[in-house]
Amino acid sequence: MSTADAVRSTVYLDPELHQALRVKAAHSRRSMSDIVNDALRQALREDHEDLAAVRSRAREKPLDYEAFLAKLKADGTL
């Protein structure tokens, strides 16, 4: 994304996080914005994957604890 396409936003960081971000940016020769954007993309992608997994299992029949425990024992997990 070019700077012209970017949206400016104010984010308040803990001082320790800000310092760590500055150090990481300097060592990696990347901007702090690039690092934050990548981290946000990853976090949102994980949320999207989690929600998709929940949706895909929504129609599964519930399994009570005793049945679940018996299944784990039967397949050798426990």
C-alpha positions as protocol buffer text, in pm:
chain_id: "A"
residue {
  index: 1
  type: MET
  ca { x: 0 y: 0 z: 0 }
}
residue {
  index: 2
  type: SER
  ca { x: 133 y: 341 z: -85 }
}
residue {
  index: 3
  type: THR
  ca { x: 141 y: 623 z: 165 }
}
residue {
  index: 4
  type: ALA
  ca { x: -113 y: 807 z: -49 }
}
residue {
  index: 5
  type: ASP
  ca { x: -363 y: 523 z: 7 }
}
residue {
  index: 6
  type: ALA
  ca { x: -303 y: 503 z: 381 }
}
residue {
  index: 7
  type: VAL
  ca { x: -545 y: 627 z: 645 }
}
residue {
  index: 8
  type: ARG
  ca { x: -390 y: 808 z: 937 }
}
residue {
  index: 9
  type: SER
  ca { x: -499 y: 688 z: 1279 }
}
residue {
  index: 10
  type: THR
  ca { x: -396 y: 761 z: 1635 }
}
residue {
  index: 11
  type: VAL
  ca { x: -317 y: 454 z: 1843 }
}
residue {
  index: 12
  type: TYR
  ca { x: -199 y: 468 z: 2203 }
}
residue {
  index: 13
  type: LEU
  ca { x: 69 y: 211 z: 2282 }
}
residue {
  index: 14
  type: ASP
  ca { x: 218 y: 105 z: 2611 }
}
residue {
  index: 15
  type: PRO
  ca { x: 563 y: 262 z: 2638 }
}
residue {
  index: 16
  type: GLU
  ca { x: 732 y: -79 z: 2640 }
}
residue {
  index: 17
  type: LEU
  ca { x: 549 y: -185 z: 2322 }
}
residue {
  index: 18
  type: HIS
  ca { x: 637 y: 142 z: 2154 }
}
residue {
  index: 19
  type: GLN
  ca { x: 1004 y: 100 z: 2237 }
}
residue {
  index: 20
  type: ALA
  ca { x: 1004 y: -263 z: 2118 }
}
residue {
  index: 21
  type: LEU
  ca { x: 834 y: -156 z: 1795 }
}
residue {
  index: 22
  type: ARG
  ca { x: 1092 y: 119 z: 1738 }
}
residue {
  index: 23
  type: VAL
  ca { x: 1377 y: -127 z: 1793 }
}
residue {
  index: 24
  type: LYS
  ca { x: 1220 y: -389 z: 1564 }
}
residue {
  index: 25
  type: ALA
  ca { x: 1164 y: -128 z: 1294 }
}
residue {
  index: 26
  type: ALA
  ca { x: 1525 y: -11 z: 1315 }
}
residue {
  index: 27
  type: HIS
  ca { x: 1668 y: -364 z: 1308 }
}
residue {
  index: 28
  type: SER
  ca { x: 1445 y: -480 z: 1024 }
}
residue {
  index: 29
  type: ARG
  ca { x: 1473 y: -154 z: 828 }
}
residue {
  index: 30
  type: ARG
  ca { x: 1094 y: -141 z: 803 }
}
residue {
  index: 31
  type: SER
  ca { x: 860 y: 132 z: 910 }
}
residue {
  index: 32
  type: MET
  ca { x: 666 y: 102 z: 1231 }
}
residue {
  index: 33
  type: SER
  ca { x: 348 y: 134 z: 1023 }
}
residue {
  index: 34
  type: ASP
  ca { x: 442 y: -166 z: 808 }
}
residue {
  index: 35
  type: ILE
  ca { x: 506 y: -380 z: 1115 }
}
residue {
  index: 36
  type: VAL
  ca { x: 179 y: -276 z: 1281 }
}
residue {
  index: 37
  type: ASN
  ca { x: -18 y: -332 z: 958 }
}
residue {
  index: 38
  type: ASP
  ca { x: 128 y: -682 z: 920 }
}
residue {
  index: 39
  type: ALA
  ca { x: 49 y: -767 z: 1284 }
}
residue {
  index: 40
  type: LEU
  ca { x: -310 y: -646 z: 1247 }
}
residue {
  index: 41
  type: ARG
  ca { x: -358 y: -840 z: 923 }
}
residue {
  index: 42
  type: GLN
  ca { x: -236 y: -1158 z: 1093 }
}
residue {
  index: 43
  type: ALA
  ca { x: -459 y: -1109 z: 1399 }
}
residue {
  index: 44
  type: LEU
  ca { x: -765 y: -1041 z: 1184 }
}
residue {
  index: 45
  type: ARG
  ca { x: -686 y: -1338 z: 957 }
}
residue {
  index: 46
  type: GLU
  ca { x: -675 y: -1565 z: 1264 }
}
residue {
  index: 47
  type: ASP
  ca { x: -1011 y: -1429 z: 1384 }
}
residue {
  index: 48
  type: HIS
  ca { x: -1158 y: -1491 z: 1038 }
}
residue {
  index: 49
  type: GLU
  ca { x: -1026 y: -1849 z: 1038 }
}
residue {
  index: 50
  type: ASP
  ca { x: -1164 y: -1913 z: 1388 }
}
residue {
  index: 51
  type: LEU
  ca { x: -1508 y: -1780 z: 1293 }
}
residue {
  index: 52
  type: ALA
  ca { x: -1510 y: -1991 z: 976 }
}
residue {
  index: 53
  type: ALA
  ca { x: -1427 y: -2302 z: 1181 }
}
residue {
  index: 54
  type: VAL
  ca { x: -1713 y: -2230 z: 1422 }
}
residue {
  index: 55
  type: ARG
  ca { x: -1956 y: -2175 z: 1132 }
}
residue {
  index: 56
  type: SER
  ca { x: -1848 y: -2499 z: 964 }
}
residue {
  index: 57
  type: ARG
  ca { x: -1920 y: -2695 z: 1284 }
}
residue {
  index: 58
  type: ALA
  ca { x: -2248 y: -2522 z: 1374 }
}
residue {
  index: 59
  type: ARG
  ca { x: -2462 y: -2817 z: 1264 }
}
residue {
  index: 60
  type: GLU
  ca { x: -2265 y: -3082 z: 1448 }
}
residue {
  index: 61
  type: LYS
  ca { x: -2454 y: -3269 z: 1714 }
}
residue {
  index: 62
  type: PRO
  ca { x: -2344 y: -3183 z: 2067 }
}
residue {
  index: 63
  type: LEU
  ca { x: -2137 y: -3446 z: 2244 }
}
residue {
  index: 64
  type: ASP
  ca { x: -2169 y: -3473 z: 2619 }
}
residue {
  index: 65
  type: TYR
  ca { x: -1861 y: -3499 z: 2838 }
}
residue {
  index: 66
  type: GLU
  ca { x: -1894 y: -3870 z: 2915 }
}
residue {
  index: 67
  type: ALA
  ca { x: -1931 y: -3961 z: 2547 }
}
residue {
  index: 68
  type: PHE
  ca { x: -1636 y: -3737 z: 2458 }
}
residue {
  index: 69
  type: LEU
  ca { x: -1422 y: -3897 z: 2729 }
}
residue {
  index: 70
  type: ALA
  ca { x: -1518 y: -4246 z: 2609 }
}
residue {
  index: 71
  type: LYS
  ca { x: -1426 y: -4149 z: 2251 }
}
residue {
  index: 72
  type: LEU
  ca { x: -1084 y: -4021 z: 2361 }
}
residue {
  index: 73
  type: LYS
  ca { x: -1019 y: -4343 z: 2553 }
}
residue {
  index: 74
  type: ALA
  ca { x: -1137 y: -4559 z: 2262 }
}
residue {
  index: 75
  type: ASP
  ca { x: -904 y: -4395 z: 2009 }
}
residue {
  index: 76
  type: GLY
  ca { x: -608 y: -4408 z: 2249 }
}
residue {
  index: 77
  type: THR
  ca { x: -577 y: -4034 z: 2309 }
}
residue {
  index: 78
  type: LEU
  ca { x: -624 y: -4092 z: 2682 }
}
